[in-house]
Amino acid sequence: MVCPLDHTVKLHPDEGEILHDPTSYRRLIGKLNFLTHTRPDIAFSVQHLSQFLQTPRHPHMKASIHVLQYLKNEPALGIFLSKSPTFDLLAYCDADWAACSHTRKSVSGFVIFLGNTLISWKSKNKLLCPSPLLRQNTGVLDLSLQNLLGLVVY
């Protein structure tokens, strides 16, 4: 299993049969959301699946079970707390313009490392703007710089 979500499957809010009992899907996504604190590798997948909490359907449940199988097959992945003597502060950011196929929102995010240890990350959807590439990328950079400066100040 290479990634938490199958990249060949595109999830839509109105495709597939509605689940008879949506509470099981909602509870599973809630538990996966809690797990993202120590498993940032599933953060995007859980965020994507949480968009369908209102009316979950069978393809959404199948995709969430795929995330569970990924977790079962990759138990060693997660936050690695290194005892490396280096205290280099590294930040990376990225944006994907109009990545969500049904809302056409952009996805942006960043990660911050202290040495080899991941200490902060964030991913979020944003509305489209007139000059998307310039504003989206500078917005992500601004957000990661604000977080980075907040970490340095504390």
N, C-alpha and C positions, 0 to 999 in steps of 0.2 A: 504494500500500500504506500504510494508515493506522497499523496497529499490528503488533507482532511476532507475536502470536497472533490468529487469527481469532476474534472475540468470539462468533460464532454457533455455534462448535464446542465442545462439552463433552467433554473427554477422560475416559475411565473406564479403570480398570486391567484390566477383563475384557471389553472390547468390541473386536471386530475380530480378524483373523487374526494369530497370533503370527509374528513375523519369523523366517525360516529362519536368518539369521545376525545375532544381536543385537550382535555386536562392532562393526559399522559404526555402529549407533545409539549405542552407548556411547561410541565414539571421537568421534563428532560432538558429543554432549552435553558431553563433556570439553573439547573445543576451544571450544565456545560458552561454557562456564563460565569458561575462561581469558579469553575475550574480554570478559566482563562487567567486568573491571577498567578498561577504557577505554570501554565502552559500557553504562552503567548502565540505559539504556532497554530492554535485553533481559534484565535480571537476573530479573525476575519470571517471564518466559516460560521461561527456562532452568531456574529453580528448579522450576517446575511440570512441565516435561518430564523433569527428573531424578528425579521420583517414580516413573517407569515404567521405570527401568533394570533391574529384576529380570526382568521379562518384557515387553519392548517389543513393540508390535503395529503393524500398518500405519497406523492413524490417528495414532499417536504419531510415527512417521517422517514422515508427511505434514505434521504440525504443525511438526516440526523443520525440514523443507525450507521451509516457509512463513517461518520465522525467517530462514533463509539468504536467501530472496528479499527479505525486508524489509531485511536488511543490504546487499544488492546495490543496492536502489533508494534507500537513504538513507545514502550513504557519508559525508556531511558531519556526521552526528550523532555525538555522543560528548562526552567531557569537554572543555570549553572553558577554557583557561587564560588568563584575562584579565589585562592589565597595568593594570587599574583602580587608582587610588590609594586607593580606599576599603577599609577593613579591618573593615567591619561583619560581625559573626558572626550568621548567621540559621539557625534550625533549624525544620524542619517535621516533623510526625509524623501518622500516620493508622493506623487499625485497621479491619478489615472482619470482623465477627463471623461465624463459621461460613461462611467464603467457599469453602472446599474442599468440593465436592459429595460426594465419596466418603469423606472422613475426618471431615468436619464440624469441622475445625480452623479457627481464626481466623488471618488473615494480618495482620501488623502491620509497620510500617516507619517509617523516618525518613530525612531528608536534612539535611546541614549544609553551608552555604555560607560562604565567606570572601570578602566582596565579591560578585563575580559568578561565582566559581569554586566548583564542587562539590568538597568535600574529603572528605566521608564520607557513606556511606549504608548501610542495612541493611534487609533484609526477612526475616521468619521466620514459620514456622507455630507456633501455640501450641494447647495443649489447651483445651477449654472450661472455664469456671469458673462458680460459682453466680450471681454478679451480673456477667454478661459485659460490659455496657457500661461500668460504672464501673471494674472491675478491668482490663479490656483497655486502655482508653484511658489510664488512669493508668500501667499497665505500659509502654506505648509511650512515654509522656511521661518516665517515670523512666529508661528505657533511653536515650532521646535526650539527656536532661540529663546522665546519667553520661558519655556520649561527649563531649558538649559541654564538660563540666568537665575531662575528661581532656585534651582538645585545648588548653584554656586553660592548664592547669597546665604542660604541656610547652612 
